[in-house]
Amino acid sequence: MDAKGWVRHAVERLGWAGRREIQRFLDEAGEELSKKELEEALAALVAEGVLEQRGERYRLRPRSRGREAFDRLFGG
């Protein structure tokens, strides 16, 4: 899994989480990312619309029902 995949997995498991909590989760999982790699992955996931950011905390962006139906229909 790449850095974005690990960060997404961590946020998925943690819910609303800050950088420290995400870093701790990744360290405990045996995946060491530098602060720069973590920040770049978070920024990319927010830009892609995968994560939602409020202040210093992140969570998976809630999916809309229309998007869920589209994904189920077309395997997204």
Sequence and secondary structure as in RCSB ss.txt:
>XXXX:A:sequence
MDAKGWVRHAVERLGWAGRREIQRFLDEAGEELSKKELEEALAALVAEGVLEQRGERYRLRPRSRGREAFDRLFG
G
>XXXX:A:secstr
  HHHHHHHHHHHHSSEEHHHHHHHHHHTT    HHHHHHHHHHHHHTTSEEEETTEEEE    HHHHHHHHHHT
 
